[in-house]
Amino acid sequence: MVEGCAVASVLGMLEEREAAARVRVEGLREEVARLAGVLEAAEIELDRRVIAREELVEALAVSAAGSPAVTEAGTERGAASSPVPGSTVPPWREGLPETVLAPDYQRLLGVLEEGRSSGRDPLKAREIAVELGLETTPAKVEGVRSKARRLAERGWLVQESSGAFSAGRRPVAVPDAGSSA
């Protein structure tokens, strides 16, 4: 009988340890769920701030484009003619080279043109982000989507009804050159 008591005692100890491990696992699951919510809220806030900054930069560029010291090409007199990050996207017209666009926009167009030549056309914003070598976090994907929409609104590429984008040019009328979102 002594042997039976020892086995029961060992089983009891193992059951206690198992119960403690279950409590710890459940606590960690709750913490992970809480942190996932915090992360999601932080990503949404980041997305909003990225879009707000891009909109502000565009609005400032449009405002500057309306000033008398700006030439028809959209650059200030005496300034270098190469675009800078955050510069405005002019409406596409025949003969206007891609080099008037900021480097990020040129790379985005390059990805879509590459996709068309390799038969992968149209592309979603997430696919474009991957091709650009960006992380596929919501903030990065939304930034790509915002740039692609802006290019589509200005005639530099085509936005499909599915929300995907493809290479292609078309003249567009930009009456006010207001908000791009």
N, C-alpha and C positions, 0 to 999 in steps of 0.2 A: 504494500500500500504506500510505502514511502515513495516508491518510484512513480506511482500515479499522481501523487501530490506535486512532485517536482515537475512533471510534464504539464499539469494543469497550471502551475505557477508560471512556467515559461510561456505557455500559450497566452495566459493573462497579460504578461508583460508585452508580448508581441502585439496583442490586440490593442493595448494602450498606446504603443508606439505607432501602430497603423492609424488609430483614431487621431493622434496628434499630427501625423503627416497629412491626413485628409483635411484637417482644419487649416494647416499651413497652406496646402495647395489651393483650397477655396479662398483663403485670404489673398493669395497672390493673384488668382484669377480676377477677383474683384478689383485689385489694384491695377491690373493690366487693363481692365475695362474702363476704369476711371481715367487712366493715362491715355487710352485711345481716344476718349472724348476730349480730353485736354489738347491732344495733338491735332485732332480734327478742327477744333475751334481755332487753334493757332495757325493752321494751314489756311483756313478761310480768311482769317485776318490778314495773313501775308498776301493772299490772292487779291484782296481788296486794295491793299496798299500798293501792290505792283500795278494794278490797273489805274489807280488814282494817279500815281506818278507818271505813267505813260500818257494819260489823258492831259495832265498838266503840261508836260513837255510839249505835247502836240498843240495844245491851246496856245502856249507861249510862242511856238514856232509860227503858227498861223497868224497870231497877232503881229509878230515881227515881220512876217511876209507882207503884211498890209502897210507897213511903214514906207515912206517915200524913198528911203535910202536903199531899197531892195530892187535889184534888176529883175528882168523878166525870167531869167533862169532861176531865180529864187535865192541868190546869194548876195550878200552885202557887197557894195562896191569896195574894192581894195582888199577884200578877204579872200582867202584861199577857196578854190572852187570845189574841193573835195568835201563830201558830206561828213558830218560828225554823228556819232551815236546820239539818238534822241532828236535828230532833225526831222522835219516834216516830210511826208510822202506826197510828192506832187502828182497830180492826175497824169496818167499815161497818155501820150499822144505820139503819133507816128514820128519816128526819128529821135525820140528821147531815149538816151542810153541808160542802162541799169546803173551806171556809175553815179547817177545823180542821187541814188538811194544810199542810206547809211549801210555800213557793212553787214549788220544783222539782217536787214531786209534783202540784201544781195545774196547772202548765204541761203536764206529761206527760198528765194526764187530758184537758186541753183539746185536745191534739193528737189523741188517740184519738177524742174526741167529734167533732172536726172531720172526721177520717177517716171516721167512720161516716156523718155527714151528707153527705159528698161521695162516698160509695160506695166508699171505699178502706178496707175493714175486713176482716180484721184487719191489723195492721202488725207487722213484725219490729222488733227493737230498733234495727237500723241505720237503718231508715226513720224511726223515731221520732227518732233522733239528728239525722238530716238535717232533719226538720221543726222540731226545736228550735233549729236553726242551729249545732249542734255539729260539730266535726270527726269524721270517721268512723274515728278511730284505735281500735285495740282497747280501750284504756283507757276512752275516752268511751262506746263502744258497750256495754261491759260494765257501766259505771256506770248507763246507761239501763236495761239488762236487769235489773240488780239492783233498781233502784227499781220497775220494772214488775212484777217477781216479787213484791216486797214488797206492792205494791198489790193484786195478784191474790190473794195469800195472805190478805189482810185483807178481801177482798170488794169492793174499790173498782173492779176491772175483771176481765176474764176472760182467762185464759191458755188458748189453743187447744192442741190436742195437737201441732200443728206447731211450737210454740214462739212463735208470734205472739200478739199481745195485741189485745183489742178492748174497746170501751167497754161497760160493763154493770155492774150492781150486784147483789150477792147477799149475804145474811147468811151469816156463817161463825162457826163455833165456834172460839175461840182458847183452848184449855185452859191453855197455859203461856205463850204469847206469847214463846216462846224464839227460837232462831235462825231467820232468815228465808232462809237460803241453801239 
